[in-house]
Structure formats: structure tokens, C-alpha cells
Amino acid sequence: MALPAPPETEVLIVAECWAAEADAEAIVHRAIETAAAMVEADTGDAELAVMLTDDSGIRTLNKNWRGQDKPTNVLSFPALQPPAGHEFDDAPRMLGDIAIAYETTRREADGEQKPFDHHLSHLAVHGFLHLVGYDHETDADADAMENLERAILAELGIPDPYADRDEAT
């Protein structure tokens, strides 16, 4: 059986600091393609955009959209979906947008002694899962989302990003 086509993913590099990570675009594509193949969500004939920005850019987004005047690692903006029967036949369905900040991602990866590409993959997967309806508002939802992240990252050959936290509890 053929796997469904992954969503069309456009990666926009809008901050020069990402030049230090020549493979960032490929890493994001691979993470999202793997996640799309493993989730129970309709991602065929869909598209999304990933903006690789800096702390200043994501801080502005975080302040404007979440009321939090500070940088963060990743933000997701799921697209509103048209009501059933009102879809456009000739256009892909927009899943939404993801923004990832370089400096915060770098600081977290270094602080947790993880390879940068592993952490970037994790953030891309995390952002994508938000676009297809997953969240971590309740403990049960967080457990489900984290377990799915673990499975997707394992498929990518990336160790469990929550292992250190889980061992500490």
C-alpha cells in the first residue's frame, strides 16, 4: 500500500543566523514528511509553511499572537478550515504556518547537549502536530502528543527528547 503524499512544505529562511545550519531546510522537510506519514490526519493535497526566523522575529509573533513578550522556540498557527462543502477544488488545503527561532533552538540544544539537527527535527514535528490538531492543554493530551513525537523521532533515528525529564520524575 502506498503512503499518502506528504503535505507541500515551503521553508522560508528569513534570518541570516540560519546560514550556520546549511541543512536546516532538508531537516525540516524530512521531519514533516515522516510525521505526516505517521499521523492519523488527512495531510494529502495540503500545504504548510515553515519560517526559520530569529529570536527577535519570533518574539514579535509571540507578543502579537499570544500576548507573551519573549522569544520561544516554536510557534504554530493552524489555518482555519472552510466548512464542509465549501472547499476549493483547485487549491491545496492550507494546514497553517510554523515559526522556529534559531537562537532559542541553538541554546536549548546546547543546554541539553543534543545535536542541533535532532532538536530542530523535534520542533518541526511538534509544530506540525499542532497544525493537524494535537495539543498539550491537558495531561492526557500532552501524553498522547509526546508519545507520538517519540515514535516519529524514533523513526528518524532520534533519541527520546523527553527521556531526561522522565528519569528526573
Secondary structure, DSSP 8 states (H G I E B T S, - for coil): -------EEEEEE-SGGGGG-TTHHHHHHHHHHHHHHHSSS--TTEEEEEEEE-HHHHHHHHHHHHS--S--SEEEEE-----TT---TTS-EEEEEEEEEHHHHHHHHHHTT--HHHHHHHHHHHHHHHHTT---SSHHHHHHHHHHHHHHHHHTT---TTHHHHHH-
